[in-house]
């Protein structure tokens, strides 16, 4: 017999997944920034990255979908 799931529970899980994806996006951005050669990371670039991260955490910018995150991660890892 199929089990019927409460739509509220499904929405909660989706929200949790979105939060986890956002945290992973921030982690990937930090990893990218940490791996840039020092001569490419100037003070202005760091300030812009910090502002972008704050904007993302505060929900002022569009977040990545799961597919977009996978695509970004694949490009960064060379897969």
Secondary structure, DSSP 8 states (H G I E B T S, - for coil): ------HHHHHHHHHHHHHHHHHHHHHHHHHHHHHS-GGG--HHHHHHHHHHHHHHHTT-S----HHHHHHHHHHHHT-
